[in-house]
Amino acid sequence: MMKFPRNLLTLFILSILALNACAAPPTEDTTKMESEADLSAADLAAVKDYAIDQAEQMTAAAAELAATAQSYYDLIAAYDFDYQGAWDAESETLANLVATAKAQWLTTSQHYELNEGIVAGVPSLAYYDVWIDAGPSAAEDPAEALAWELPLPDGRVLESPGNFFHHLTEPTIWATNPGFTGLAVDLDGNGEVEFAEGLPEANIFLGATQGLDAAGGEMLAAINAWEPTLSDAFTALAVMVPTMNEYFEQWKLSSYVTGDSTAEANFVAVSRLFDINGILHGLDVTYANVGVVVETTNPELHAQIDTNLDSLLAYVSDLYQQEQAGKVFSAEEADLFGTEAQEQATAISGQVSQAASLLDIEIQE
């Protein structure tokens, strides 16, 4: 065995210790700093900008819709709420007002759907989804219904009437709720009074659209005040992507699949496939701006999430394009597509949750 002189042995040991010190794993503080530097690459400001832009476009359209409802209310009031008399004298004007309201409602709703993945998925904003788009009425579900009141111009107050889009404004404008319809009429002039044709009940129409306008303004203010976190973004992705079964079931029961024989008063204005597409688009935008933090940690997992999100969006978009081209799907097909979409969505949600765990990002309850 080779022997070192005492002084050389001391120098050798000191050299080894120095090398070990250089090669030592980073301290907890260093690891934390590197992790924070990686996480800071996410562009949360872009996610918020997207949400603000969609909310601003929604509220602008909602204000126009409320203005149209005011004009309609004033005309009906001029005839002392005699809908038949008003229709006999002003059929063209009334038909045009209803057509305008439908177009404005669609714009308002579509901008909300493009934002819903974020609004409904972020816990601090989710209240607005319940109020505006998703909550049941007390008549449907007393335990889960949001407690709120909608005052009407004639002094009536609706108690916990459900959400603005699908319980109030849509069935009023499309005349699918008899209690919200002033008079069933032949709006398109083809000689028949068909499904979803009628004059809105003026008090419901004005009260509901003014309420939607106000609720949209409150939502916009909340989004402006929101300080998004990675926890918010990953929670929205983990929670909202795997909701395909619910939306496909609503699509199956709607007039787009069952035809005019549907018992559903909701989801008649636009196919639920469009709404799913909008939700996934907003979530895709979200991941596009935060996925970099996954990519730097686990490129393979990032590629899976990114590819699978694009694939699910393309899957739903293709179904919607087929429907727009005239394809009428059966209830059995709707069930099959919903199952396939849910399987894809569940896999994506699992991958997102895995990524969040790797990065120590909380998925909020």
C-alpha positions as CSV (number, residue, x, y, z in Angstrom):
1,M,0.0,0.0,0.0
2,M,1.3,3.4,-1.0
3,K,2.2,5.7,2.0
4,F,1.9,9.5,1.8
5,P,4.1,11.8,3.8
6,R,2.0,13.5,6.5
7,N,2.0,16.9,4.8
8,L,1.0,15.4,1.4
9,L,-1.7,13.2,3.0
10,T,-3.2,16.3,4.6
11,L,-3.2,18.1,1.3
12,F,-4.8,15.1,-0.4
13,I,-7.6,14.9,2.1
14,L,-8.3,18.6,1.9
15,S,-8.4,18.4,-1.9
16,I,-10.9,15.5,-1.7
17,L,-13.1,17.5,0.7
18,A,-13.0,20.5,-1.5
19,L,-14.0,18.5,-4.6
20,N,-16.8,16.9,-2.6
21,A,-18.0,20.3,-1.5
22,C,-18.2,21.5,-5.1
23,A,-20.1,18.4,-6.2
24,A,-22.5,18.4,-3.3
25,P,-26.2,18.5,-4.0
26,P,-27.8,21.9,-3.9
27,T,-29.1,23.1,-0.7
28,E,-32.9,23.3,0.0
29,D,-32.8,27.0,-0.7
30,T,-31.0,26.5,-4.0
31,T,-33.5,23.9,-5.1
32,K,-36.3,26.2,-4.2
33,M,-34.8,29.1,-6.1
34,E,-34.3,26.9,-9.2
35,S,-37.9,25.6,-9.0
36,E,-39.2,29.1,-8.6
37,A,-37.2,30.2,-11.6
38,D,-38.7,27.4,-13.7
39,L,-42.3,28.1,-12.5
40,S,-41.8,31.8,-13.3
41,A,-41.6,30.9,-17.0
42,A,-45.4,30.4,-17.1
43,D,-47.3,33.3,-18.7
44,L,-50.1,33.8,-16.3
45,A,-50.6,37.3,-17.5
46,A,-51.6,36.0,-20.9
47,V,-54.2,33.7,-19.4
48,K,-55.7,36.6,-17.5
49,D,-55.6,38.8,-20.6
50,Y,-57.5,36.1,-22.6
51,A,-60.1,35.9,-19.8
52,I,-60.5,39.7,-19.7
53,D,-60.9,39.9,-23.5
54,Q,-63.6,37.3,-23.6
55,A,-65.4,38.8,-20.7
56,E,-65.3,42.3,-22.2
57,Q,-66.7,41.0,-25.5
58,M,-69.4,39.1,-23.6
59,T,-70.5,42.1,-21.6
60,A,-70.5,44.4,-24.6
61,A,-72.9,41.9,-26.4
62,A,-75.0,41.6,-23.2
63,A,-75.5,45.3,-23.0
64,E,-76.7,45.4,-26.6
65,L,-79.1,42.5,-25.8
66,A,-80.5,44.4,-22.9
67,A,-81.0,47.4,-25.1
68,T,-82.9,45.3,-27.6
69,A,-85.1,43.9,-24.8
70,Q,-85.9,47.4,-23.7
71,S,-87.1,48.4,-27.2
72,Y,-89.2,45.2,-27.3
73,Y,-90.6,45.9,-23.9
74,D,-91.5,49.5,-24.8
75,L,-93.3,48.3,-28.0
76,I,-95.3,45.7,-26.1
77,A,-96.1,48.1,-23.3
78,A,-97.4,50.6,-25.9
79,Y,-100.1,47.9,-26.7
80,D,-100.8,47.4,-23.0
81,F,-99.1,44.0,-23.1
82,D,-101.7,42.8,-25.7
83,Y,-99.3,40.5,-27.6
84,Q,-101.9,39.5,-30.3
85,G,-102.7,43.2,-30.9
86,A,-99.0,44.1,-31.0
87,W,-98.3,41.3,-33.4
88,D,-101.2,42.1,-35.7
89,A,-100.0,45.7,-35.9
90,E,-96.2,45.4,-35.7
91,S,-95.3,41.8,-36.8
92,E,-92.4,42.8,-38.9
93,T,-90.8,45.0,-36.2
94,L,-91.4,42.4,-33.5
95,A,-89.9,39.6,-35.7
96,N,-86.8,41.8,-36.4
97,L,-86.4,42.6,-32.7
98,V,-86.5,38.9,-31.8
99,A,-84.1,38.0,-34.6
100,T,-81.7,40.7,-33.4
101,A,-82.0,39.4,-29.8
102,K,-81.2,35.9,-30.9
103,A,-78.0,37.0,-32.7
104,Q,-77.0,39.1,-29.7
105,W,-77.6,36.3,-27.3
106,L,-75.5,33.9,-29.4
107,T,-72.6,36.4,-29.3
108,T,-72.9,36.9,-25.6
109,S,-73.1,33.1,-24.9
110,Q,-70.3,32.2,-27.3
111,H,-67.8,34.6,-25.6
112,Y,-68.8,33.2,-22.3
113,E,-68.3,29.6,-23.4
114,L,-64.8,30.5,-24.7
115,N,-64.1,31.7,-21.1
116,E,-66.0,29.0,-19.2
117,G,-63.1,26.6,-18.8
118,I,-61.3,29.4,-16.8
119,V,-64.3,30.9,-15.0
120,A,-65.8,27.6,-13.9
121,G,-62.4,26.0,-13.2
122,V,-60.9,28.7,-11.0
123,P,-62.4,28.3,-7.5
124,S,-62.4,32.1,-6.8
125,L,-64.4,32.8,-10.0
126,A,-66.6,29.7,-10.1
127,Y,-69.5,31.5,-8.5
128,Y,-70.1,33.4,-11.7
129,D,-70.4,30.2,-13.7
130,V,-73.2,28.9,-11.4
131,W,-75.0,32.2,-11.6
132,I,-74.6,33.0,-15.3
133,D,-74.5,29.6,-17.0
134,A,-74.6,26.4,-15.0
135,G,-76.6,26.5,-11.8
136,P,-80.0,24.7,-11.5
137,S,-83.2,26.4,-10.4
138,A,-84.8,25.8,-7.0
139,A,-87.6,24.0,-8.8
140,E,-85.1,21.5,-10.2
141,D,-82.7,21.1,-7.3
142,P,-83.6,23.0,-4.1
143,A,-80.4,21.8,-2.3
144,E,-78.0,22.9,-5.1
145,A,-79.7,26.0,-6.4
146,L,-78.0,29.3,-5.9
147,A,-80.1,31.5,-3.7
148,W,-80.7,34.8,-5.5
149,E,-83.6,36.9,-6.7
150,L,-84.5,38.4,-10.1
151,P,-86.8,41.4,-9.9
152,L,-89.0,42.1,-12.9
153,P,-90.4,45.4,-14.3
154,D,-93.9,44.4,-13.3
155,G,-93.0,44.0,-9.6
156,R,-92.7,40.2,-9.6
157,V,-89.6,38.6,-8.1
158,L,-88.3,35.3,-9.3
159,E,-86.7,33.3,-6.4
160,S,-83.7,31.2,-7.2
161,P,-84.7,30.9,-10.9
162,G,-81.5,29.1,-12.1
163,N,-78.8,30.5,-14.4
164,F,-79.2,33.5,-16.7
165,F,-78.3,31.8,-20.0
166,H,-80.2,28.5,-20.0
167,H,-83.0,29.0,-17.5
168,L,-83.9,32.6,-18.2
169,T,-82.8,34.3,-21.4
170,E,-82.6,31.3,-23.8
171,P,-86.0,29.8,-23.2
172,T,-87.5,33.3,-23.2
173,I,-86.0,34.4,-26.5
174,W,-86.5,31.0,-28.2
175,A,-90.0,30.6,-26.7
176,T,-89.3,27.1,-25.3
177,N,-90.8,27.8,-21.8
178,P,-94.5,28.6,-22.1
179,G,-94.4,30.6,-18.9
180,F,-91.8,32.9,-20.5
181,T,-93.6,33.2,-23.8
182,G,-96.0,36.1,-24.6
183,L,-97.5,34.5,-27.7
184,A,-96.6,31.7,-30.1
185,V,-96.3,33.2,-33.6
186,D,-95.0,32.4,-37.0
187,L,-91.8,34.5,-36.8
188,D,-90.3,33.3,-40.1
189,G,-93.5,33.7,-42.1
190,N,-93.5,30.1,-43.5
191,G,-97.2,29.6,-42.6
192,E,-96.5,27.4,-39.5
193,V,-95.8,28.1,-35.9
194,E,-92.8,25.8,-35.3
195,F,-90.7,24.7,-32.4
196,A,-88.9,27.6,-30.7
197,E,-91.0,30.3,-32.4
198,G,-92.8,32.9,-30.3
199,L,-92.8,36.4,-28.8
200,P,-90.9,36.7,-25.4
201,E,-92.9,37.6,-22.3
202,A,-91.8,41.2,-22.1
203,N,-91.2,41.4,-18.3
204,I,-89.1,38.3,-18.2
205,F,-87.2,39.3,-21.3
206,L,-86.3,42.7,-20.0
207,G,-85.6,41.6,-16.4
208,A,-83.5,38.6,-17.4
209,T,-81.4,40.5,-20.0
210,Q,-80.8,43.4,-17.6
211,G,-79.8,40.9,-14.9
212,L,-77.4,39.1,-17.3
213,D,-75.8,42.4,-18.2
214,A,-75.3,43.3,-14.6
215,A,-74.0,39.8,-13.7
216,G,-71.5,39.9,-16.6
217,G,-70.3,43.2,-15.4
218,E,-69.7,41.8,-11.9
219,M,-67.8,38.8,-13.4
220,L,-65.6,41.1,-15.5
221,A,-64.7,43.1,-12.4
222,A,-63.8,39.9,-10.6
223,I,-61.6,38.8,-13.4
224,N,-59.9,42.2,-13.5
225,A,-59.2,41.8,-9.8
226,W,-58.1,38.2,-10.1
227,E,-54.4,37.5,-9.5
228,P,-53.9,34.1,-11.3
229,T,-51.6,31.4,-9.9
230,L,-50.3,28.2,-11.3
231,S,-52.6,26.5,-8.9
232,D,-55.6,28.2,-10.5
233,A,-54.5,27.2,-14.0
234,F,-53.8,23.6,-13.2
235,T,-56.9,23.3,-11.1
236,A,-59.0,24.6,-14.1
237,L,-57.4,22.1,-16.4
238,A,-57.7,19.1,-14.0
239,V,-61.4,20.0,-13.1
240,M,-62.9,21.2,-16.4
241,V,-61.3,18.9,-19.0
242,P,-63.0,15.7,-17.6
243,T,-66.6,17.1,-17.8
244,M,-67.3,15.6,-21.3
245,N,-70.0,13.1,-20.1
246,E,-72.2,15.9,-18.7
247,Y,-72.0,18.0,-21.8
248,F,-72.5,15.2,-24.3
249,E,-75.5,14.0,-22.3
250,Q,-77.0,17.5,-22.5
251,W,-76.3,17.4,-26.3
252,K,-78.0,14.0,-26.6
253,L,-81.2,15.3,-24.9
254,S,-81.3,18.5,-26.9
255,S,-83.2,19.3,-30.1
256,Y,-79.9,18.9,-32.0
257,V,-80.1,15.1,-31.5
258,T,-83.7,14.4,-30.5
259,G,-85.4,16.9,-32.8
260,D,-88.4,19.1,-32.1
261,S,-89.8,16.4,-29.9
262,T,-87.3,17.2,-27.2
263,A,-88.6,17.9,-23.7
264,E,-85.6,20.2,-23.0
265,A,-86.2,23.9,-23.0
266,N,-82.5,24.6,-22.9
267,F,-79.7,24.2,-25.4
268,V,-81.8,25.1,-28.4
269,A,-80.0,28.2,-29.5
270,V,-76.7,26.6,-30.3
271,S,-75.4,23.1,-30.3
272,R,-73.8,21.9,-27.0
273,L,-70.9,20.7,-29.2
274,F,-70.1,24.4,-29.9
275,D,-70.1,25.0,-26.1
276,I,-67.7,22.1,-25.5
277,N,-65.5,23.3,-28.2
278,G,-65.4,26.8,-26.6
279,I,-64.6,25.4,-23.1
280,L,-61.7,23.2,-24.5
281,H,-60.4,26.2,-26.5
282,G,-60.1,28.3,-23.4
283,L,-58.3,25.4,-21.5
284,D,-56.0,24.9,-24.5
285,V,-55.0,28.5,-24.3
286,T,-54.4,28.1,-20.6
287,Y,-52.1,25.2,-21.0
288,A,-50.3,26.8,-23.9
289,N,-49.3,29.6,-21.5
290,V,-48.4,27.5,-18.5
291,G,-47.2,24.2,-20.1
292,V,-43.6,25.5,-20.3
293,V,-43.2,24.7,-16.6
294,V,-44.0,21.0,-17.3
295,E,-41.8,21.0,-20.4
296,T,-38.7,22.0,-18.5
297,T,-39.3,19.3,-15.8
298,N,-40.7,16.4,-17.9
299,P,-40.7,17.1,-21.6
300,E,-42.3,13.7,-22.4
301,L,-45.3,14.4,-20.1
302,H,-45.7,17.9,-21.5
303,A,-45.8,16.5,-25.0
304,Q,-48.5,14.0,-24.0
305,I,-50.7,16.7,-22.4
306,D,-50.2,19.1,-25.3
307,T,-50.9,16.5,-28.0
308,N,-53.9,15.0,-26.1
309,L,-55.5,18.3,-25.5
310,D,-55.2,19.2,-29.2
311,S,-56.5,15.8,-30.1
312,L,-59.6,16.1,-27.9
313,L,-60.3,19.6,-29.2
314,A,-60.0,18.3,-32.8
315,Y,-62.3,15.4,-32.0
316,V,-65.1,17.7,-30.7
317,S,-64.6,20.2,-33.5
318,D,-64.9,17.5,-36.1
319,L,-68.3,16.4,-34.7
320,Y,-69.5,20.0,-34.6
321,Q,-68.4,20.6,-38.2
322,Q,-70.3,17.5,-39.3
323,E,-73.4,18.7,-37.5
324,Q,-73.1,22.1,-39.1
325,A,-72.9,20.4,-42.5
326,G,-76.3,18.8,-41.9
327,K,-75.4,15.5,-40.1
328,V,-78.0,14.5,-37.5
329,F,-76.5,12.1,-35.0
330,S,-78.5,9.5,-33.1
331,A,-78.8,9.2,-29.3
332,E,-76.7,6.0,-29.5
333,E,-73.9,7.9,-31.4
334,A,-74.0,10.7,-28.9
335,D,-73.5,8.2,-26.1
336,L,-70.6,6.6,-27.9
337,F,-68.9,9.9,-28.7
338,G,-69.4,11.1,-25.1
339,T,-67.8,7.9,-23.8
340,E,-64.8,8.3,-26.2
341,A,-64.4,12.0,-25.3
342,Q,-64.6,11.3,-21.6
343,E,-61.9,8.6,-21.8
344,Q,-59.6,11.1,-23.6
345,A,-60.5,13.8,-21.1
346,T,-59.9,11.6,-18.0
347,A,-56.5,10.6,-19.3
348,I,-55.6,14.3,-19.8
349,S,-56.8,15.2,-16.3
350,G,-54.6,12.4,-14.9
351,Q,-51.6,13.7,-16.7
352,V,-52.2,17.3,-15.6
353,S,-52.5,16.1,-12.0
354,Q,-49.3,14.2,-12.4
355,A,-47.5,17.3,-13.7
356,A,-48.9,19.4,-10.8
357,S,-47.6,16.8,-8.3
358,L,-44.2,16.8,-9.9
359,L,-44.1,20.6,-9.6
360,D,-45.6,20.8,-6.2
361,I,-48.6,22.8,-7.5
362,E,-51.8,22.5,-5.6
363,I,-54.9,21.2,-7.3
364,Q,-57.6,23.1,-5.3
365,E,-60.7,21.4,-4.0
